[in-house]
């Protein structure tokens, strides 16, 4: 009880500090596993995200310009399978940094995109979950339908598409992809969070 009273007093004296502990930038990335631009973006994002992980709630959505629940994909059947594998991995209990690291590892080597048992995942339990998820009675197709629903909420021309706080702005996409760090730092500040020290540094 005394701890609760202490926390209430702290929040009363330092209200902005209490809010900041809870507030994060919600960032959604719509991508495809065989899209070269997606590979380039996610590789760059990983470097920045390692520094800003604590300021962002990251949602990765492997669907892009697919259709029919992920059964038809822009870059063919291999991409459909790769999207499903990643959707399964993204529904495990890995941390968001671990998920982004896995996604980046998997898509930077085209030979790994359609494989489950790779160096990108060390945990045997997670590999087992993905294997079951991709099976006949697994949830991979259900997850792809969920990704389709999320993707269809936004109107975009190019993949990857970057959404901040559930709002997509086509006019900001060039900055979001070409000046990734600047774009994310600006979005963090516009969310009402004090600008991270990392954002002041000129280089990643």
N, C-alpha and C positions, 0 to 999 in steps of 0.2 A: 504493500500500500504506500509506504514511504517513497519507494522508487517511482511509482506512478505520479505522486504529488511533485516529486523533484522534476520529472520530465515535463509535467504541465507548467511548472514555474519557468523552466528553461524555454519552452515554446512561447510562453507569454512575454518573456524578456527578449528573446531572440526569435521572433516569428519567422523571419526570412530564412534563418538557418534551418529550422525544422522543415519548412517547405522544400528547401533545396535538397534535403536528404531523400525526399520522396519523388521529386520532379525529375523526369528524364525526357530527352528527345526521343519520340517514337519514329523510327526510321524503317521504311519498308523498301526492299529491293526486289523488283520483278526481273527475273533473268531466265536464260536458257543455258543448258550445260554445254552445248556445242557452238554457242555464239561467241565469236572472237571478241567482240566488244564487251560481252559479259565477263569473259576471262580477264581481260585487261582491267576492267573496273574493279572486280572483286579482289584481284591481286593487289591493286593500289589501296583498296579499302582496308585490307587486312593490316597493312603497315600503320595506317592512321588509327584504326580501331583498337589496336594494341595499346595506344596511348589514351584513347577516349572511351574505352569500354564502360567505365563507371558513369558516363553521362548519357548513354544511349541504350534504348531498348530496341534491339535489332530483330527484324522479321525478314527472313529470306524466303522467297516464293519462286520455286523452280518450275515455271510454266511458260511465261512469255507469250509468244504468238501461236501456241498450240491450240487445239480445238477438240471438240467431242470428248471432253473429260481427260484430255491428255493422250488420246490414242492416235492423234494426227499431229505431227510436229514439223516445224519449219525446216529442220535439218534432218528429217527422216526418223526411222524406227529406233536407231541407236540413241538419238536424243530423247525420245519418249521413255526408253528404258532408263537412261541416265537421270532424267527428271524424277522418275519414280523412286529410284534408289536414293537420291538426295532428299526427296520428301520423307522417305522412311527415316533416314538419318536425322533429319531436322525435327522429328517427333520423338527422339530419344531424350535422355536426361543429361546429355552433354551440356556444358555451359555455352553461352552464346559465342564466346571467343573460340571454344573448341569446335563449335559447329561451323563457324566461318573458316577456321583453319582447315577443317576437313573438306569443306566445299572447294576451297581454293586449291588444296592439294589434289583433289580428284579431277577438277576440270582443266588443270594446267597440263595434264598428260592424257591425251585422247584415248590411249590404250586402257586407261584406268576407269574411264567414264562409265562403262557398262559392267564393271566388276565390283564385287562386294568385299572380297577378302584381299585387301590391299594394305600397303604400309600407311595409308592415310588414317586408318583406325587401328589403334593398338588393343583396345578392349575386346576381348572375345565375346563378352556379353552383348555388346552393341552390334558386333558382326552377326551374332546369332539372331538378334532382334530384326536386323535388316533382312536377313535371309528369310525369316518367317514372314516378314512384312511383304516381301516380294513373291511369296508363294501363292498358290492358287486360292487359298482362303485368307490371304494376308490383306492388309489395309492400304496397300500402295495406291490402288485405284480410287479408294475413298479419299485419301489424302490429296490426290491429283484433282478430284472434283472440288475439294475445298480450295485448293490453289486456283482453280479455274474461277471459282466464285469471287475470290479476293482480287484476282487479276482483272476480271470484268467490271470491277467497281470503278476502274480508271480508264480514261481515254488517252492513249499514248500512240506515238508514231514509231518510236525507236525503243529497242531493248539494248541495255538495261534501262528500266524506268525507275526513278528514285522518288520516293514519296516521304515527305516530312509531316509528322503529326496528322496523318490521314488525308492530307491535301496535296494533290498533284498539280504542279504548275509547269506546263510545257515550255514556257519561256525561260525557266530556270534550269532546264535539263543540261544545256551545254556547260554551264558553270558546275552543276552537280557532278558531271562526269570528267570534265577537263581540269577543273580547279577543285578537286574533291575536298581537300582539307579546308580550304576557305569556305566552301559551301556548307560543310558540316558545322564548322565553328560558328558561322553566321546563324544557322538554324538552331544551334544550342542556345545562343544568346537570345534569339527571338522567342524561344520557348520560355524565357524568363529565368534562365540559369546564368550564374556568373561565368564570364568567359574563362575557360581553363587556361592555365599557364602555357600548356603545349601550343595553344592557338597563337601565342605571341611569337613563337619561334618561326623563323623563315623557312626552314627545311624540315622534312619529316624526320 
